Amino acid sequence: MERRRLGSLDYFDGRGGCVGARLARLLEEASIQRLDDSGGVCETFLCQGEEYLASPPRTASGAAVFSFTPKKRVLTEASQMARAARAAGYSLMILRMQKDGKFGKVWVLRPVLRHFTGGRLTYYEDTNSIIDDLKSSPEGANILAVHVLTPEFSHLTSHHADRVVSQLRYQQEVLL
């Protein structure tokens, strides 16, 4: 696995197992117990409209943003997202430039869960297929997967989520 820089951001590339082991260590070192997806989940309080807030509401400690951002938007959006996430109290931000399949969220999370020794993670995600794929995997028992329903996709409910909550309920659970 190799650590590289893209503008002001550090990133890792390599095989899933290597990336998973390194990310698991980073999560443990930062005492992370919760992963929040961005779009449809923590962006509900990090943004107002399309703009990231300079002073968003504070989130409970022990959380990281785990999100998909297309490569073409990473340089412009990632630094704004990182500033808002830091201001809200997030300890770590992990961006994926692929959502599904190889290098996607589940592909990365499965080896993370194999290596993570810091207890059971809670993961808030709004994409039902991500939750279902993750919970259907052999590592699915190692994570509490919470499907956050968004108004526009409320008809697409996860079949395997440990819990299903509204965006408002999610905010009530994670914000101070």
Secondary structure, DSSP 8 states (H G I E B T S, - for coil): -EEEEETTEEEEES-HHHHHHHHHHHHHHTT--EEE-IIIIIHHHHEETTEE-SS---B-SSEEEEEE--HHHHHHHHHHHHHHHHHHT-SEEEEES--SSTTSHHHHHHHHHHH--SS-EEEEES-HHHHHHHHTSTTGGGEEEEEEE-GGGTT---SS-SEEEEHHHHHHHHB-
